[in-house]
Amino acid sequence: MRSIKKNNRRKIVRTPANSLLLGEMPRGCKLCIRGTKLVLFLTGLCAQACYYCPLSEKRRGRDVVYANERPVKSTQDIVEEAKLMDALGTGITGGDPSLRFRRTLRYIRLLKRKFGRRHHIHMYCGGELSREQLRKLKQAGLDEVRFHTWSVNPVERALRAGLQAGVEIPAIPNGYTRIISLFRDLNRINCSFINLNELEFSDTNLSQLKAHGFEIKSDESMAVKGSEETAVRALKWAAANTALNIHYCPSALKDAVQLRNRLKRRAKNVVSPHEVITEEGLLVKGVVQDLPPEKLVLVRRRLMLKHGIPAEFIVIDRQKRRIELHWFVAEKLAKLEPELKFALVEEYPTYDRLETTLIPLSR
């Protein structure tokens, strides 16, 4: 059992990502913060039924697979998405991936085969895994397993199987006593790491969290009031009483750091000549809206010939029934082509190309 002298309190440091760290950060977290991890959502099935689960209605309880935002129809979708973001690793999440164990093994082997043994893979698990399952995961190439649990038993079993094993739990405001009790037990078995997440409201857990008496932190954040204070208090206790590696991940880190870095990596690989990448990793372009499908080719050709626009700076998006062009060109043409509806668009460089901003240019 690892121990620490009472009068030898370890230092809690604030990371460049604005998270808090006691000891060593797990490699899975390091890569995740840098935006280099593919998020492989393996299934929405889960037997835990945690009241604070933030999973969306689109995925909760559904046996679906996503690679980042891309629906997976074949293993090639996973490989393609990993390549488009230059992934250095993969986080296998859900739901509970262990409920689709053969699928989990197949994807771990696929990723290691395609990207090499240095491609770091961590997996989340809601239930317990047998010795045989742990042996197969390690043999397939799994680097790290993270249990959503309040028990040391699954962690201890995974450690004995030779895996890097830890726990990931939310910092529940009224759960301080339960958290440090778990810390004490995890310290006894030499747990590899603990991830303590700031509890957060979502569309799907809003009513449940409010029913438990929790409140929103502020107008700028959907985090739960008191969650961070509980995490800090637990970290201070662990600093004085354990030798654990604990990483506190605030809710803002996911969007402000992790997602932003991942978007930037993908944007560099998917940007077209008529698009511009913003500092946040989004794509900006101009569009000609609301054109009948049969007029898309004709209008594009006319604009090219009349205004001398190079072909690579004006393209057709048939799915959205619009013509796309460089934002600067769109601003100029909006004054010269009053019969057409021009706008500026800002969107994610993701598979679904989620549109975040639309600014009309035409009257």
N, C-alpha and C positions, 0 to 999 in steps of 0.2 A: 504494500500500500504506500502511495506517495504521501508525504506529509510536509508541512511547513511550520516553522516555529511561529508562535504567536507574536513575537516581537520582530518578525522579519516579513512585514507586509510587502507583497509584490506590487509593482506599479501598474496601474490601469492607464493605457495610453489611448489618445484619440487618433484615429488613422486619417490619412488624406481623404478618404471617402466619408469622413465624419461619423464613422462607427466607433465603438469602444472595444478595446482588445486587452485581454489579460492573458499573457503567455504568447503562444504561437498560433497564428491563424491557419486553419486547414487549407490545403492547396486548392480544394474545390472552391472555397470562398475567394481566394486570391484571383483565380481565373474568372470567376463569376463577376467580380467587381470590375475587372478589366474589360468585360463584355465579350470575352473569348469563349464562353461556353454555349453550345447549342442546348436549347431547352427542349428536351424530348418528352412530351406529355404522352405517357404510355397507355393510360386508361383512366376514365373517370370513376371507375368502380372503387368502392372503399367500404369496409365493414365497421369503421370506427364511429361515424356519425357525430363528430365533434361539433359542438354548438357554434364554435367560432370559425368554422371552415369558410374561407372566402371564395371558394370555387364557383365559377359562373354557372348559370342554368344551362348554358350551351354545352358544358362539359360534365357537370356533376351527375353521377349515376349513369353516364353513358359510356359504353365501351368504344371510345374513339381514340385515334392517335394523331398527334400534331407534332411537327418539327418546327419550333418557334410558332409562327402564325399559320404555317402551311398544313392543310389536311394531308395526312399520309395515306396514299393509296397503294404505294409499293415502296420497297426499301430504297429505290432510286431517289424518291422524294427526300428521304433522310440524308442521303449522301450529297445530293444537290444543295440542300439548304446548308449543310455544314460547310461546303465549299464556298458558297456565296458569302458567308460571314468569316471565312478563314478560321474556323473553329479550332481551338487548341484542346478542347475537351467537351464533354457532354454531361448535363445533369438530367438523370432519368427521374421523372416526377409523375404525379397523378393528383387525385386518386391514390390508390395503393398499387404500385407496379408489381408487387409480389403476388397479387391475385391473378396476374397473367405471367406466370413465371417462365414458361417456355418462350414466350414472346420477348421477355426481358433478356434471357440468355442469347436469343438469336440476334437481337440488336446490339448487345455488348460485343459479341463476336464479330458482327458486321463492321462496327466502328473501329475496333482494334485492327481488323484485317485491312480496311481501307486507309486508315490514317496512322497506323503504327502503334506500338506499345506506349509511346510517350503521350498519346491522346488520353487525357485524364478523364475517367468516368466515375461519377458518384451517383448513388441511387438513394431515393427516399423509400422508407418502408413504414407502414402503419401497424403491421402485425409482427408476429414472431416468425423466424425462419428456422427450419430444422438444420441439423448439422450437415446433412446431405445437400440441402439447398445452398448453404453457405460455402460448402466445398465446391459446388458447381459454379457459383458466382465467382469465386476466387480463380478457379481454373479458366473461366471464360475471359477473365481480365479485369473484373471490377476492382477499382482502386479504393473506393471509400463508400461506406454505407451509413446513412443517417436515419435514425429511428425517431418517429413521432411517438414517444412513449414516456410514461412516468415510472417505468420499471427498469431495473438494471439488468434483468435476466436476458433479454435479447441482445443487449450490448455485450455482456460478458461472453455469451456464446459466440458472437461474431469475432470478438478479440481472440478467443481460443482457436478460431479457424484461421487466424493470421491476417484478418482484414483490419484496415483502419476503420474504426467504428466509433460513432458518436451519437449524440442526441440533438434534436432540433425541436424546440418548444416555444410557445409564445410567452411573453412576460405578462401574465395576467395580474391586474392590479391588486386583487385580493388573494393572490396565490404565493406571497413571499415565503411563508412557512413551508409550503409544499415544495417550492423551488429549492430552497437550501437543504431540505431533507434529501431531495434527489441528488443535489450536488455532493452531499456527504457520502452517499452510497456510490456514486460514480467515481469519486476520488479513491474510494477503497479498492475498486477493481481496475484502476489505472485507465479510465476512459480516455480515448484519444483526443476528443474535443467536444465542446458544447456550443451550439448556436442558439442564442436567445433572441427571438424576434419581437419587435414592437407589434403589439396587437393592433389590428386595423379593421375599420368598418368597411364592408363592401355591400353591394346591392343584395346579396343573398344571405348575409349574416346580420344585417342591420337590426331586424326585429328581435333576434335572439340575444344579441349583445345588449340592446336596450332593456330587454326583459331581465337581464342579469344586473341591471343598474348601471351599466357603463355609459359614459358620455363621450362626445367627440372632443378631441384635444383643442382645436381652434378652427377659425374660419378658413385657414390656409391648409389644414391637414385633416385627413380622415382617420388619423391614428386615435387610439383610445386614451383618454385622459388618465394619467397615473401609470400607464404601462412603462414608460421610460424611467420614471422614478423608481418603480419596483425593480427594473433591470439593474439600475445603478446601485441600488441598495444590495441586491444579490451579488453583484460583482465585488463590492467592497467586502462583503462577508467572505466570499471565495478567496479574495486576495490575502486575507489574513488567516484563513483556515484550511486552504487546499493548495494543491499543485496543479489544478486543472487549467486547461487551455479553453478560454471562453471568449466568444465573439458576440457582441451585441450589435444587431443589425436594425437600425431605425427604418421606418417605413419609407422615408424620403429617399433613402439610398437606392431603392429599386428603380425609381423613375429618373431621379436626378443624376445618378451615376451609372448603375448597371445597365439599364435599358438604353440610355443615351450612348454609352460606349459601344453597345452591341449594334445599334442603329448606324453609327458612324462606320463601323467595319463593313456592314452590308451595303451601305450607300456607295462606298468606293467601288464596289464590284457590280452594282446594278445601275448606276447613273448613266443616263443617255446624254448625247451631246446637247439636247435642248433643255436639259435639267441642270439646276444648280444646287449644291449641297450646302445647307445652313450649318451654323455652329453646333446646333443640336442634333445634326445628323438627318434632318428632314430634307425632302426634295421640293424645290420650288420651280414652277413652270407657268406658262400661259396656256389658256385653252379657248377654243371656240365651242360654245355649248349648244345643246338642243338642236342638233342637225338631224334631219331624217337620214336613215342608213344609206339610202340610195344617192344622197348628195355629198357624202363624205369625200369620196375620191374627186368629184368634180370641183368642190370648193377648195380642196387642198391644191389641186393642179392650177386653178385660177390664181390663187394667192402666190404660188411659187413663180408663175410666169409674170404676173403683174408687178410683183414687188421684189423679184430677184432673190427669193429665199432659198438657200441651199437645202437639198432634200433631207439631210440629216438633222436639220433644225425645225422640221415640221412633219409630224407623223400622225397616223390615225390610230385611235383607240376605239375599236368597234364595240367592245364590251360596254364602255361608258358612253358610246355614241357621241364622240367628240374628236376634235382635232387638237393635238398638243403642239406647242411651239415655245421657243425661248421667251421668258417673261418680258425681256426688253422689246422684242419684236411685237409681242401682244399689246404692249402699251402703245406702241407707235401705230399699229394697225387699227386699234380701237377708235382712233380719231379719223382714220381714212376709210374705214369700212363700217359705216353706221348701221347697215342692215344686218350685220352679224353680231352675236352676243359673245363678247370677250370677257375673260375673267382671269385673275391670278389664283393659283391653287398651291397649297402646301400640303404634302402628304408624307406618310411613313414610307421608308424604302423597303417595306416588308412585303410578303407574298400577297396579302390582302390589300395593300396600298391604301390603308386607312386615311381618309381625307380629314385634315384637322382645320384647315382654313380655306375659305373661298371668298375672294374679293371681286365683285363685279366691276368691270372697267367701262362697259357700254351703258349708255343711258336707256 
